Amino acid sequence: MDQLVVYHSTNTNNDVKLEWVPTENEIKTIVRCSLNKLHIFEPPNSESLYATLLTLPEYIMGCIQKEGYEFIFLMIDPINSFYWQDKVEELDQMIN
């Protein structure tokens, strides 16, 4: 996908504006390329989340060197997903 050449013009206030209009095949290519760059981590607990975050810089550098692209966005959702699980474990440790 080196060059995308489909444009249409809009005329607003006597200004001609060219906008790219992707074809269906171009949209499929963009989606496929984007999904190939998607990395999903699903740690089962807070310790695994912490370990994942600690090794993330090394993982990202490996991807940059191997795949040749940079990470642009990192999303953690939800960041507090293990909060109550950790609280229950804390309580169990206090009781025992």
Number of C-alpha atoms within 10 A of each C-alpha: 7 4 5 11 10 11 12 11 12 12 9 8 6 7 9 11 11 12 11 11 14 14 12 9 9 13 12 12 13 14 11 11 12 10 10 9 13 9 8 8 9 8 13 10 13 16 12 13 17 12 11 15 12 11 10 12 11 11 13 14 15 12 15 13 11 9 10 9 12 12 12 5 6 7 7 10 7 7 10 10 14 15 11 10 12 14 11 11 11 11 10 10 9 8 7 5
